[in-house]
Amino acid sequence: GENVEQHPSTLSVQEGDSAVIKCTYSDSASNYFPWYKQELGKRPQLIIDIRSNVGEKKDQRIAVTLNKTAKHFSLHITETQPEDSAVYFCAAPPSSGNTPLVFGKGTRLSVIA
Amino acid sequence: EPEVTQTPSHQVTQMGQEVILRCVPISNHLYFYWYRQILGQKVEFLVSFYNNEISEKSEIFDDQFSVERPDGSNFTLKIRSTKLEDSAMYFCATSAPLNSNQPQHFGDGTRLSIL
C-alpha cells in the first residue's frame, strides 16, 4: 500500500524567512497530493493541492512542487508569518479514484517573531 | 463556504460503552470518510463510504466499528464496545462526486475520551 514519509518533523524559522517541507510517496498510481494545515485542537484544513499533470502550483505565499519520477513533493512557504505556525501534513491516495488519503507524520512549523 | 459538521465536539464515555459520532456532509458531496488522530500523531484512515456502502476500510476498522447513513443526511460512526485505546479525535471528511480524487474537507472533529 501507499507509504508517505515527511521531513522534517519540526521546523523553526524566523519571521520573513522561507520554510520547506518535503514528502515522498511509494505508489506510482498516486496522482493527487494535498497539503493540510492543522492548528492546535483544530481540524486539518486543506491549503493547497497538486495533481500529477503539473509540476508546480502556487497560491500567494504557498507553493507546492511535484517530481513524479522521484516520487516526492514539497511545500514552500515564503515570507513566513507567526500565524503560519501549525502542524502541516502531506497526503497521497494510493490510486487515482476517490480513495482514502494516507498522511505523513506531520511537520510542526514554528515561526519566530 | 459550506462545511462538514460533526457532533458532539467532545464525548466522554466509560470503557465498554457504545458511542455514536455524527457527521453532516457538505450537501453535494457523496464520498464520506472517517479518520482518527491520536493525540500528537498523524491522521489515520478508518473507513470510506459511497453509495450507501463501505468502499474501503483499514485494519483499525474492526468488528467493533460500523458506519451508516440512516436518514440520508447524517453519516454516523458507531463504536460498539469502546476501549481505552479508542481515545482520539475522530474526523469526518467528505468529497465531491467526480471520477478523480477530489479535495477532502474535514469537519472540526469529535474528541472521544474513554475512561
Interface residues (C-beta under 8 A of the other chain):
Chain A: N31 Y32 P34 Y36 K42 R43 P44 Q45 L46 D49 R51 F89 A91 P93 S96 G97 N98 T99 P100 L101 V102 F103 G104 K105 G106
Chain B: Y31 Y33 Y35 Q41 K42 V43 E44 F45 S48 Y50 E56 S58 F91 S95 P97 L98 N99 S100 N101 Q102 P103 Q104 H105 F106 G107 D108 G109
